[in-house]
């Protein structure tokens, strides 16, 4: 006979709804869509209108984003330590306010130096609000379920350009780029700041029953210490830096590299848009079939897809199907590597001091992501897309070898 439900017993839904991790993931999910869409992705639809209205060169206009990423790199370690010291709730809330101030300033500029200065200020705000800060926030809210929380969060972030490119395009067409930036500023202030403040207000109450609850995973290995910690930092820093070379360059040059295979511009844009679907597919795979894998094992798969995608592009010939296969492989890799950047350091170094660890690891990543688009453009201008693709393949192979070395070293160490 079925037992009657206990009066007053919490339902599964009410337990889920009260879960601090749920609140944090949902709140940060919306703020990541907004923060990415109104800062790093904004020039995707506003760059050319800004250049046309001001008379500045496109290299100057898009150079603003390079300045922002360089500043993000310079302050990364400091912000990481600040996240640990005073908490992500305050840092990310203040970051939303600074983002709003930076966008308002950007909307008013009339001089190139003021334009670049506004982007430099936004670089500070971006480091306080984008993924590296959000990952640290999730680990502070739920240390034992950090990996799952990071995976769920990246599902939201993958829609930033999908949501804000059409919004930015429509707003610019109706009110101009300056008013569009003012609207973006208001959204960061009115939506993101409260979501950061209230969404990160509570944390898991941890106890013995909550150990190793990350999707049924076995108890985590103890964090690396001493020399092993240094070796792990160096190896994963190398992996992050070499992937930044590829992902930074392709953030700007994916459509041109597809067009260089002989595709029409409209077709190249259509294929490039499929990268977002591939990213989400990779992240869903991590949440389902690979949910009990060690993050390093997920990292091996994600990094292996990177050189494989360029091998397909270079050896498959100038065909639609080759370009499609390249885009999908590259998109899956990009989607998974975002998770790996947060999950592997958590598995290797633990939740304590996690913000500072991400800050150190993000420094070379952001630096190379800022410089690689211009460097790739220079290579292509002088030697052609064939050499540019070979450089991307080489960087991907270095990342793959470093990932394999780290996996082998970690496995032998824990035997």
C-alpha positions as CSV (number, residue, x, y, z in Angstrom):
1,X,0.0,0.0,0.0
2,X,1.3,3.4,-0.9
3,X,2.3,5.6,2.0
4,X,0.5,8.9,2.4
5,X,2.7,11.9,1.8
6,X,4.0,13.5,5.0
7,X,2.2,16.7,5.9
8,X,4.7,19.6,5.7
9,X,7.4,17.5,3.9
10,X,9.1,19.7,1.3
11,X,8.4,18.7,-2.3
12,X,11.1,18.1,-4.8
13,X,10.2,21.3,-6.6
14,X,10.3,23.4,-3.4
15,X,13.7,21.9,-2.5
16,X,14.9,22.7,-6.0
17,X,13.5,26.2,-5.9
18,X,15.2,27.0,-2.5
19,X,18.6,25.6,-3.6
20,X,21.3,28.3,-3.5
21,X,23.0,26.7,-6.4
22,X,19.8,27.0,-8.5
23,X,19.4,30.6,-7.6
24,X,23.0,31.3,-8.5
25,X,23.0,29.5,-11.8
26,X,19.8,31.1,-13.0
27,X,20.9,34.6,-11.9
28,X,24.3,34.3,-13.3
29,X,22.9,32.7,-16.5
30,X,20.9,35.9,-17.3
31,X,23.8,38.2,-16.2
32,X,26.3,36.3,-18.4
33,X,24.0,36.7,-21.5
34,X,23.7,40.4,-20.8
35,X,27.3,41.0,-19.8
36,X,28.8,39.2,-22.8
37,X,26.2,40.6,-25.2
38,X,26.7,44.2,-24.2
39,X,30.5,44.3,-23.9
40,X,32.6,41.8,-25.7
41,X,30.1,41.0,-28.5
42,X,28.7,44.5,-28.8
43,X,31.1,45.5,-31.6
44,X,29.9,42.6,-33.7
45,X,26.9,44.7,-34.8
46,X,28.0,48.2,-33.6
47,X,31.6,48.3,-34.8
48,X,30.9,49.4,-38.4
49,X,28.2,51.9,-37.4
50,X,30.6,53.5,-35.0
51,X,33.3,53.7,-37.6
52,X,30.9,55.1,-40.2
53,X,29.5,57.8,-37.8
54,X,32.8,58.9,-36.3
55,X,35.0,58.6,-39.4
56,X,37.5,56.5,-37.4
57,X,39.1,53.4,-39.0
58,X,37.7,50.0,-38.2
59,X,41.1,48.9,-36.8
60,X,40.8,51.7,-34.3
61,X,37.2,50.9,-33.4
62,X,37.8,47.1,-33.0
63,X,41.1,47.9,-31.3
64,X,39.0,49.1,-28.4
65,X,38.1,45.5,-27.6
66,X,41.8,44.6,-27.7
67,X,42.5,47.3,-25.2
68,X,39.8,46.0,-22.9
69,X,41.1,42.5,-23.0
70,X,44.6,43.7,-22.3
71,X,43.4,45.5,-19.2
72,X,41.4,42.5,-18.2
73,X,44.6,40.4,-18.4
74,X,46.6,43.0,-16.4
75,X,44.1,43.1,-13.5
76,X,43.1,39.4,-13.7
77,X,45.2,38.1,-10.7
78,X,44.2,41.1,-8.5
79,X,40.5,40.6,-9.3
80,X,40.8,36.9,-8.6
81,X,42.3,37.5,-5.2
82,X,39.6,40.1,-4.5
83,X,36.9,37.6,-5.3
84,X,38.4,35.3,-2.6
85,X,38.9,38.0,-0.1
86,X,35.6,40.0,-0.1
87,X,33.4,37.6,-2.1
88,X,32.0,37.4,-5.6
89,X,28.6,38.9,-4.6
90,X,30.1,42.3,-4.0
91,X,32.7,42.2,-6.7
92,X,30.2,41.2,-9.5
93,X,27.6,43.7,-8.3
94,X,30.2,46.5,-8.4
95,X,31.3,45.2,-11.8
96,X,27.8,45.6,-13.2
97,X,27.8,49.2,-12.0
98,X,31.2,49.8,-13.6
99,X,30.0,48.2,-16.8
100,X,27.1,50.6,-16.9
101,X,29.4,53.6,-16.2
102,X,31.8,52.4,-19.0
103,X,29.0,52.0,-21.5
104,X,27.6,55.5,-20.7
105,X,31.1,56.9,-21.2
106,X,31.5,55.0,-24.4
107,X,28.2,56.5,-25.7
108,X,29.5,60.0,-25.2
109,X,33.0,59.9,-26.7
110,X,34.0,62.1,-29.6
111,X,37.7,61.6,-29.6
112,X,39.7,58.4,-30.4
113,X,41.7,58.5,-27.1
114,X,38.5,58.9,-25.1
115,X,37.0,55.9,-27.0
116,X,40.0,53.7,-26.2
117,X,40.0,55.0,-22.6
118,X,36.4,54.0,-22.2
119,X,37.2,50.5,-23.4
120,X,40.1,50.3,-21.0
121,X,37.7,51.0,-18.2
122,X,35.3,48.4,-19.5
123,X,38.2,45.9,-19.5
124,X,38.2,46.2,-15.7
125,X,34.5,45.8,-15.5
126,X,34.5,42.8,-17.8
127,X,37.0,40.9,-15.6
128,X,34.7,41.5,-12.7
129,X,31.5,40.2,-14.5
130,X,32.4,37.6,-17.2
131,X,33.0,33.9,-16.9
132,X,36.1,33.8,-14.7
133,X,34.3,35.8,-12.0
134,X,31.1,33.9,-12.5
135,X,32.9,30.5,-12.1
136,X,34.5,31.7,-8.9
137,X,31.0,32.8,-7.7
138,X,29.5,29.4,-8.3
139,X,32.3,27.6,-6.4
140,X,31.8,30.0,-3.5
141,X,28.0,29.2,-3.5
142,X,28.3,25.5,-3.9
143,X,31.9,24.1,-3.6
144,X,30.8,20.4,-3.8
145,X,28.7,20.9,-7.0
146,X,30.9,23.5,-8.7
147,X,31.6,21.5,-11.9
148,X,27.9,20.8,-12.6
149,X,27.0,24.4,-11.8
150,X,29.7,25.7,-14.2
151,X,28.4,23.4,-17.0
152,X,24.8,24.6,-16.5
153,X,25.9,28.2,-16.5
154,X,27.8,27.9,-19.8
155,X,24.5,26.7,-21.5
156,X,23.1,30.2,-20.8
157,X,26.3,32.1,-21.9
158,X,26.2,30.4,-25.3
159,X,23.2,32.4,-26.2
160,X,24.8,35.9,-25.6
161,X,25.5,36.7,-29.3
162,X,22.3,35.0,-30.4
163,X,20.2,37.3,-28.2
164,X,22.2,40.6,-28.3
165,X,23.3,40.8,-32.0
166,X,19.7,41.0,-33.2
167,X,18.8,43.4,-30.3
168,X,21.8,45.6,-31.0
169,X,21.1,45.6,-34.8
170,X,17.5,46.6,-34.3
171,X,18.3,49.3,-31.7
172,X,21.1,50.8,-33.8
173,X,18.7,50.9,-36.8
174,X,16.1,52.8,-34.9
175,X,18.0,55.0,-32.4
176,X,21.7,54.9,-33.3
177,X,24.7,53.3,-31.7
178,X,25.1,55.9,-28.9
179,X,21.5,55.4,-27.6
180,X,21.9,51.6,-28.0
181,X,24.9,51.8,-25.6
182,X,22.9,53.8,-23.2
183,X,20.2,51.1,-23.3
184,X,22.9,48.4,-22.7
185,X,24.2,50.4,-19.7
186,X,20.7,50.6,-18.2
187,X,20.2,46.8,-18.6
188,X,23.5,46.2,-16.8
189,X,22.5,48.5,-13.9
190,X,18.8,47.6,-13.6
191,X,19.0,43.9,-14.3
192,X,22.5,42.5,-13.7
193,X,23.4,44.4,-10.5
194,X,20.3,43.2,-8.5
195,X,20.7,39.7,-9.9
196,X,24.3,39.5,-8.7
197,X,23.4,40.9,-5.3
198,X,20.4,38.8,-4.6
199,X,21.3,35.7,-6.7
200,X,24.6,35.2,-4.8
201,X,23.2,36.0,-1.4
202,X,23.0,32.4,-0.1
203,X,25.5,29.5,0.0
204,X,25.2,25.7,0.5
205,X,25.1,24.5,4.1
206,X,27.7,21.8,3.7
207,X,27.8,18.7,5.8
208,X,28.9,15.0,5.5
209,X,25.9,14.0,3.4
210,X,26.8,16.6,0.8
211,X,30.3,15.3,0.1
212,X,30.9,14.3,-3.4
213,X,27.4,15.1,-4.6
214,X,28.6,16.4,-8.0
215,X,26.3,14.3,-10.2
216,X,27.0,11.2,-8.2
217,X,30.8,11.5,-8.7
218,X,33.2,9.7,-6.5
219,X,35.0,11.7,-3.8
220,X,37.3,14.3,-5.2
221,X,41.0,13.8,-5.1
222,X,42.8,16.1,-2.6
223,X,44.0,19.4,-4.0
224,X,47.5,19.5,-5.4
225,X,50.1,21.1,-3.1
226,X,53.7,22.3,-3.3
227,X,55.7,21.3,-6.4
228,X,52.8,19.3,-7.8
229,X,50.6,22.4,-7.6
230,X,53.2,24.5,-9.5
231,X,53.5,21.8,-12.2
232,X,49.8,21.6,-12.6
233,X,49.5,25.4,-12.9
234,X,52.2,25.6,-15.5
235,X,50.8,22.8,-17.6
236,X,47.2,24.1,-17.5
237,X,48.4,27.6,-18.1
238,X,50.1,26.4,-21.3
239,X,46.9,24.7,-22.4
240,X,44.9,27.8,-21.7
241,X,47.4,30.1,-23.5
242,X,47.6,28.0,-26.7
243,X,43.8,27.6,-26.9
244,X,43.5,31.4,-26.4
245,X,45.6,31.9,-29.6
246,X,43.0,29.9,-31.6
247,X,39.8,31.0,-30.0
248,X,40.8,34.6,-29.9
249,X,41.7,34.7,-33.6
250,X,38.6,32.8,-34.6
251,X,36.3,35.1,-32.6
252,X,37.0,37.7,-35.3
253,X,38.1,35.6,-38.3
254,X,35.8,32.6,-38.4
255,X,33.6,34.1,-41.2
256,X,36.6,35.2,-43.3
257,X,38.3,31.8,-43.0
258,X,35.2,30.1,-44.1
259,X,34.8,32.6,-47.0
260,X,38.4,31.9,-48.0
261,X,37.4,28.3,-48.8
262,X,35.3,29.6,-51.7
263,X,32.0,30.0,-50.0
264,X,29.8,33.0,-50.6
265,X,29.6,35.5,-47.7
266,X,26.0,34.6,-46.9
267,X,26.8,30.9,-46.7
268,X,29.9,31.6,-44.6
269,X,27.9,33.6,-42.1
270,X,25.2,30.9,-42.0
271,X,27.8,28.2,-41.3
272,X,29.5,30.4,-38.7
273,X,26.2,30.8,-36.9
274,X,26.1,27.0,-36.4
275,X,29.1,27.2,-34.1
276,X,26.7,28.3,-31.3
277,X,24.6,25.2,-31.7
278,X,27.7,23.0,-31.7
279,X,28.9,24.7,-28.5
280,X,25.6,23.9,-26.8
281,X,25.6,20.3,-28.1
282,X,29.1,19.8,-26.5
283,X,28.0,21.3,-23.2
284,X,24.9,19.0,-23.2
285,X,27.1,16.1,-23.8
286,X,29.2,17.1,-20.7
287,X,26.0,17.3,-18.6
288,X,24.7,13.9,-19.7
289,X,27.0,11.3,-21.2
290,X,30.2,12.7,-19.6
291,X,28.6,13.8,-16.3
292,X,30.7,11.4,-14.3
293,X,34.0,11.8,-16.2
294,X,36.9,13.5,-14.6
295,X,37.3,17.1,-15.9
296,X,40.7,16.2,-17.3
297,X,39.1,13.4,-19.4
298,X,36.6,16.0,-20.8
299,X,39.5,18.3,-21.4
300,X,41.3,15.7,-23.5
301,X,38.3,15.3,-25.8
302,X,37.7,19.0,-26.1
303,X,41.3,19.9,-26.9
304,X,41.7,17.0,-29.3
305,X,38.8,18.4,-31.4
306,X,40.7,21.7,-31.9
307,X,43.6,20.5,-34.1
308,X,41.2,17.9,-35.7
309,X,38.9,20.7,-36.9
310,X,41.8,22.5,-38.7
311,X,43.1,19.2,-40.1
312,X,39.7,18.7,-41.7
313,X,39.6,22.2,-43.0
314,X,43.1,21.9,-44.6
315,X,42.9,18.4,-46.0
316,X,39.2,18.2,-46.9
317,X,39.3,20.6,-49.8
318,X,37.3,23.7,-50.5
319,X,33.8,22.3,-50.2
320,X,30.7,23.1,-48.3
321,X,30.8,19.9,-46.3
322,X,34.4,20.4,-45.3
323,X,33.5,23.9,-44.0
324,X,30.5,22.5,-42.2
325,X,32.5,19.7,-40.5
326,X,35.2,22.2,-39.5
327,X,32.6,24.6,-38.0
328,X,30.9,21.9,-36.0
329,X,34.1,20.3,-34.6
330,X,35.5,23.7,-33.7
331,X,32.2,24.7,-32.1
332,X,32.1,21.6,-29.9
333,X,35.7,22.2,-28.9
334,X,35.0,25.8,-28.0
335,X,31.9,24.9,-26.0
336,X,33.7,22.3,-24.0
337,X,36.9,24.2,-23.4
338,X,34.9,27.0,-21.7
339,X,33.8,24.4,-19.1
340,X,37.2,22.9,-18.9
341,X,38.7,26.3,-18.0
342,X,36.6,26.3,-14.9
343,X,36.3,22.6,-14.0
344,X,39.9,21.4,-14.3
345,X,41.4,24.0,-11.9
346,X,38.6,23.2,-9.4
347,X,39.5,19.5,-9.7
348,X,43.2,20.1,-9.4
349,X,43.5,22.9,-6.9
350,X,40.3,22.7,-4.9
351,X,37.7,25.3,-3.9
352,X,39.9,27.2,-1.5
353,X,41.5,30.1,-3.2
354,X,39.8,29.2,-6.4
355,X,39.3,32.8,-7.5
356,X,43.0,33.6,-7.2
357,X,43.8,30.4,-9.2
358,X,41.5,31.4,-12.0
359,X,42.9,34.9,-11.9
360,X,46.5,33.7,-12.4
361,X,45.4,31.2,-15.2
362,X,43.3,33.9,-17.0
363,X,46.2,36.3,-17.3
364,X,48.0,34.7,-20.2
365,X,44.7,33.5,-21.7
366,X,43.2,37.0,-21.9
367,X,46.5,38.5,-23.1
368,X,46.8,36.1,-26.0
369,X,43.1,36.3,-26.8
370,X,43.6,40.1,-27.1
371,X,46.6,39.9,-29.4
372,X,45.8,36.9,-31.6
373,X,43.2,38.5,-33.9
374,X,45.7,41.2,-35.0
375,X,48.5,38.7,-35.3
376,X,46.4,36.3,-37.4
377,X,45.3,39.2,-39.6
378,X,49.0,40.0,-40.2
379,X,49.9,36.4,-41.0
380,X,47.1,36.2,-43.5
381,X,47.9,39.5,-45.1
382,X,51.5,38.5,-45.7
383,X,51.3,34.7,-46.3
384,X,47.6,33.9,-47.0
385,X,45.0,31.8,-45.3
386,X,46.8,28.5,-45.8
387,X,49.7,29.6,-43.6
388,X,47.2,31.1,-41.1
389,X,45.4,27.8,-40.8
390,X,48.7,26.1,-40.3
391,X,49.5,28.4,-37.4
392,X,46.1,27.6,-35.9
393,X,46.8,23.9,-36.3
394,X,50.2,24.3,-34.7
395,X,48.7,26.1,-31.7
396,X,46.0,23.4,-31.4
397,X,48.6,20.6,-31.5
398,X,50.7,22.3,-28.7
399,X,47.5,22.5,-26.6
400,X,46.7,18.8,-27.4
401,X,50.2,17.6,-26.4
402,X,50.2,19.7,-23.2
403,X,46.8,18.3,-22.3
404,X,48.0,14.7,-22.9
405,X,51.1,15.3,-20.9
406,X,49.1,16.7,-18.0
407,X,46.7,13.8,-18.1
408,X,49.5,11.3,-18.1
409,X,51.3,13.1,-15.3
410,X,48.2,13.4,-13.2
411,X,47.2,9.8,-13.7
412,X,50.7,8.5,-12.7
413,X,50.8,10.8,-9.7
414,X,47.6,9.4,-8.3
415,X,48.5,5.8,-8.8
